[in-house]
C-alpha cells in the first residue's frame, strides 16, 4: 500500500509538537510560585502540601503519557530507519549494471559511433553496429532514469528517517529533563511532608487521597478478569507510592491498575489518561466491581472500583496504597474493560 511521501515528516513533526506540549503542561503544573510560597501558619502549610501533592500526582501521570509518546516516536524512528535501509538496498542492486555501463563506455555515444564508422567494413555492418548502439543507448537511458527514481526515493526515505530520529531524540531529552525536575520537586515535597505533625500528615492524606478504609475481607468477587484484578490490587494494600512504580512492591496510580489487570492477562498502558480511553465508559451510578475510575480534568488519577462505593488506589507521595470511598472530588467517569 502506498502512502503520501510527506506522511513520515508530518507525523514526526506532529509527535514533537505534542510531546513538547505535554511536557510544557507538566512543567506548568509545578510553577515556581506554588513551590516557593512561604506558609505563615500550620493550616497554610497543610493547604500548600495538599495542593502540591495534587500537582505532583498530576505531573506523574503526564510524564507517563509523555513516555508513551516518546516510545511511539522511537517506534516511528525505527520504522523510518528500516524503510531507509530498504530503499538504500534497492538502490544498491543497480550498482553492478551502472559499473558495467561505465566500464564499457556505453555512455559515450559520440565516441562509440565514430569507432563504429571507422571499424565497419561495409555499410551493412555499420547499420548493424549503429542499431546495436541505439539499443544499448535506449537501455542505458532507461536504466539511468530508473536509477534516478530509486535514488530520489532512497534520499527521501533517509531524510524522513533522520527527521524521525531527531524527533525521538528531542522527545527523550525533554522527557529526561522533566523526570529530573519532577524527582527534585517530589523530594522537596516529601521533606516538607516529613516535618508536619502526624495529625497534619493525616489531614493532608485524607484530603488528597480520601480517608483510608479497612480492606474488606468478604467482598463478593466478580467472575473473570475483574475478580482477579481486584484480588491482586487488594493484596497490595499498604504498598508504597513511588512515581513510575508498577509493582510488585511500589506503585503509582496507573501502575497499580496496570499491574492488577496484567495478573488477569489484560495489558493496560501506564497512563491514567490513556487508560481512560479504553473499554466502555460508565457513570458513577453504573459502576460495577472491576471498573476503572478516573478523576480530574484533564484525567490525572485512576483507581480500581471494588464495589460497595469503595475503590483501591495508589494516590500520591507519602500515602500508601489504600482502600477509600470512590466518592471524592474530581470524579469523572468509570471504564468497564472487556473480558
Secondary structure, DSSP 8 states (H G I E B T S, - for coil): ----TTHHHHHHHHHHHHHHHHHHHHHHHT-HHHHT---SSHHHHHHHHHHHHHHHHHHHHHHHHHHHHHHHHHHHHHHHHHHHHHHHHHHHTTHHHHHHHHHHTTT-HHHHHHHHHHH-SSHHHHHHHHHHHHHHHHHHHHHHHHHHHHHHHHHHHHHHHHHHHHHHHHHHHHHHHHHHHHHHHHHHHHHHHHTS-HHHHHHHHHHHH---B---SS----SHHHHHHHHHHHTTTT-EE-TT-BSSSEE-HHHHHHHHHHTTT----S-HHHHTTSSEEE-STT--TT-EEEETTTT-EEEEEEETTEEEE--STT--SEEEES--TTEEEEEE---
